[in-house]
Amino acid sequence: EKKGYVYARSHNPTRTALETNIASLEGGNYGLAFPSGMSAISTLIRILDAGDHVICCDDVYSGTFRMFEKILSKQNLEFDFVDLSRPESLKKHIKGNTKIIWVETPSNPLLKITDIDAITKIAKSSNIVTVADNTFATPFSQNPLNLGVDIVVHSTTKYLNGHSDMIGGAVVMNDRELFNKIRFFQNASGAAPGPFDCFLALRGIKTLAVRMERHEKNAMKIALFLENHSKVRKVIYPGLKSHPQHELAKKQMSGFGGMITFFIKGGLESARSFLERVEIFSLAESLGGVESLIEHPAIMTHSSLPAEVRAKLGISDELIRVSVGIENVDDLIEDLEKAL
């Protein structure tokens, strides 16, 4: 193995600093930075061989679903999408060729909470690698490696960077063999982030703690406001006692994050009208930045899911997803109230 920095696709000092930083935040031994979250996912999945089987949570980021279902399933990999918020349903889906269990908790967009400890115990008994997408929670609120997960994946574009001005991804793990495999695939495929994007992510991480505290504080107040509004059918936020897995969230998370989803009464017409009327919230698909964003999953972030899949998951025309920023919460509530 060559020592030092030879070629920027393979190594770069700023990239190394970011990888070390994120690994430390997650409590992992090894970190790898990527040019996007999807680049991280498509690279780490290369640890599989043709014929291998993956069990993935059913409520998953649409980009992950698209990669698995539309691309990799045509390359002799098998995928089952299962409600992993109910660990008891996992065992019946495990097969002899199952190699990865893929968890996203809280999930996107319905904010389901998966019992990481229960899932990893089942996986380890069958020698299956577990992967957790920790983008929504961030290492500030949740450390999946400490709960038994083998690989943590991030879209650093979101909360880690926090300023909506770069695109990046990361994976973190403790196992050196897994690290060497993924690093080899990364270098061979050219999935390397630019040093300036790495610098921006490092800059953003410096304020991660103070940002996440404000995101969560604002989100809780907004969730309570929405829960008591006559034009809102239902609010989903792990910090609310009404969330079906509130106790589990308290157990495995140190904070509830800044993402809220809610169902507005009146269907698609009401949802469109509402989204056209917000002023402080920006209508956009991303999340995790200091600014508040709002979107309609069925026609935006999750439009690539087949209609029948959206219906099965509960991603209806009434569903609104909110990424709560760090602005004055009274201004945010006033904006939502006027739009409603």
N, C-alpha and C positions, 0 to 999 in steps of 0.2 A: 504494500500500500504506500502510495506516494505521500510524503509529509509536506506540510505547508500548503499554500494557496497557489495552485498551478493553473487552473482554468475556471472561469467564473460560473460556468454551468454546473461544475462540481462543488465548488466551495467559494465563499466570499466572507470576509470578516464580519460585515454587518449582518449577513444572513446567519452566521454562526451565533452572533450575539442574540438574535431574535430566537433562534432555536433553543439556546440555553435558557433564555428567559422564560419561554412558554413551558418548557419541560419542568423548570423549577416551580412555576405557578401550579402546575398539575401534580407535582410530587413525583415526576417521572425521571428516569435515568437518561432517556434519549428523546430528542425532538427533531423534527424535520419541517422546514417551511416550504410552502408551495405557492405558485402564482394565483391560485384560487382555491376555494373550498372543494369545488368539483374536481379540480386537478388532484387534490389530496386524496379524495375518495377513489377516483379512477386509478390512481397509482397504487394505493394500498390493497385494492381488490385484486391486484395482480399476484398476490401471494397464493391465490387459488389456482388449481389446475382444471383443465377441461373435465366436465362431469361432476364437479363439486356442487354442493347445495348450500344456499344461504337462506336463513330465516330472518326476515326483516320486519320491523314493526309496521303495522298497516298505515298508521297516521304518520307519514314521513315527508320530509321536504320533497317537493315535486321534482326537483332536479335529480335527487337520489333515485326516486322512483323511475324517472325517465331513463337514467343511466342503466339501472338494473333491468327494467322490464323491456325497454325498447332497443337496447344495444347489447348488453351482456347476455341476456337470455337467448340471443341468436348466435352466441359464440360458445354454445354447449355448457353454459352455467345454468343451474336451476335456482329459482327464487320462489319462496312462499312469503306472502305478506300476512302477518298474524297480529292479533291484538295482544301485544306483550304487556299491556297494563294488567292483564290477567295471567300471571305466570303459570297457573295451573294448566292453561291451554297449550303451553309450549311443548311439553314432553311428547304429545301425540304427533307433533310435526317433525320431530327429530328422526333423521334417517341415517343409514350407515355412511352416507357420503356428505352429511352435514358438517361443514367446516367453519362457518361463521354465523354468529347470532348478532344482528345489527339493531342497536337500540338508539332511540332518540328521545331524550327526556329532559325537560318537558318537550312534548312533540309539537310539530308544526303542521297545521295551525291550531289544533284543538287542545293543546296544552295538557295532554294525558301524561300522567306520571307513571313510570315503570319502576318496579321494585328491583333496583340494580343488584342488590345482594342476593335476592332469590334467583334472579336470572343467571348470575355468574356461578352460583352453586350448582345449578342444573347443568350449565355448560361445562364446568370443570369435571363433573362426573362422567361426561362423554368426550372429554378431550377436545372441546370445541372452543375456538377463539371468539372472544366477545369484543365488539367494537361499540363505543358510545359516542354519539354526536353530542358534544357539550356546548354547542354554540349558544343556545338560548340561556342556559344557566350561567355559563362562564366559570372558570376556576374560583372566582370570588365566592360563588354560592354553592358549588358542587365539585367534588373531586372523584370521578368515577374510578380512577386507578386505586384509590384507597378502599373502594368497595368491591374490588376484585376484577374489574374490567382489564382486558389485555391492551387495548389500543383506544386512545381518545382522539377524536377528530374535531377540528374547528374550521369554520369559515372566519378567518381573522378580519375579513371585511367588516364584520358586524361589531359586536361589543368590544372585542379586544382592541381593535383600532379606534372605534368609537367616534370617528369624525367624518365618515362617509367620503373619504378622499383617496382610498386605495382598495385594491382587490388582493386577497391572499387567503391561504389556507395553512393548516398545520396538522401534524399527527404527533402524538406523544405515546411512549411505551416504556416498559421496564426491561423487556426481554431483548437481549442483544441480537439473537438470531433473527427475530422479526425485524428489528431495526436494520440489520445488514441487508436483508432481502428487499425491504421497501426502499432503502437508500440506493441500492443497485438499480432497481427499476426506475427510480426517480432520475438518476443520472443518465441511464440508457435512453430514456424517453424524452429527456430535456425539460422535465417539469420543474424548472428552476425560477424562483422569484427574482425580480430585479432588486438591487441593493437599496434603491431609494424607497421602494414600497416597504422593504424590511425596516428602514429607518422610520418611516411614518408609523408603522405598527408599534415599534418600540416606543416612539414618542407617545402614542395613544395609551399604551399599557401603563405608563407612569401615573395616569389619572384614573385607572380602572376602578380602584376601590371607591374613590369619592363619587365617581359617576354612577356606579352600581347602587350605592346607597341612595342617591337622589332618584335614579330610575325607579327603584322599588318603592320609595316613599311616595312618589307621585302616582305610581301605578295603583297602589293600595287605595289612595284617596279617590282616584278616578273610578276604580272598580266598584267601590262602595256607592259612589254617585250614580253610576250606571245601573247598579243592582236595584236602586230605589226609583228609577225613572219609569214612568208609565208607558213609554214607547219602546222600552227594551224588554224583550221576552226572557232572555237568560244571559248571564255573564259567566265567563269561565276565566278564573284567575286562581292559581294555586294558593295564594294567600287568603282567599275567602273561605270561611267555614263551610260555605255551600259547595265548594269543590269536592267531588266524590273521593278524591285522594289527598285531601288537605293534611291529614295526619301523617301519611307517608311522605308528603313533601316536607313537613316539619322534621321528620326523622332523618332523611338523607340529604336535605338541603339546608344551608345556613341562611338562605334568603330566597325570595320567591321570584325575583327578576322583574323585568319591565315590560313583558308582553301580556296583552289582554286580548281575548276574543269575546265577542258578544253577538247575540242574535237580535236584530232590529225587527219590530213588527211591521208588516206590510209588504214583505217580499222584495223582489228585485227593484221595483219602482221606487219604493221607500228608501232602499239602500243607495240607489243612484242619487236620489234627491239629497239625501243626507251627505253623501261624500262630496257632492258639488257645492255644498254650503259651508264646509269647514274652511277656516282661513289660516289658523296657526298650524294645524296639522297639514302636512304635505301629502298629497295622494301619490304614493310611490311604493314599489315592491320591496325595497330593502328594509333593514331594521338595525337596531343597536347603536345608532348614532345619537349625538347629543340633541338633535332635533327630533320632534315628534312626527311620526309617519303613520299613515292610515291606508288600508287597502281592502279590496274585496277578493278573497281567495278564489271563489268560484270562477271569476272572469279575469283574474290577474295571476297571482302566484301559482295557483293549483288548477289553472285552466287546461293544462296538458293531461290531467287525469281524466280517464273516461268518465262520462256522466254517471254511469252506473256505480263506479267506484266512489265518486264524490257523494252520491246519494247514500251508499252503504256506510260511509264514514261519518256522515252528518255534515258535510261541507255544503250547506244549502245556500240559496240565493239571499238568505237573510243574514248570513255570517259576515261579520266585519272583524278584521284583525288590526290591532293597534300596537305600535311600538312607541311606548311613552318616553318622551325625551326628558331633559333636565330643566325645561323652562319653568317659569312660575306656575305652580299647579292651579292656582285660582284662574289664571288666564286660560289654561287648557280646559278646565271644566266649563268656563263661560263659553268657550268656542264650541264645545260639544253640545252644551245646552241650547245655544242659539240654533245650531244646525238641526238638532232634534226637533 
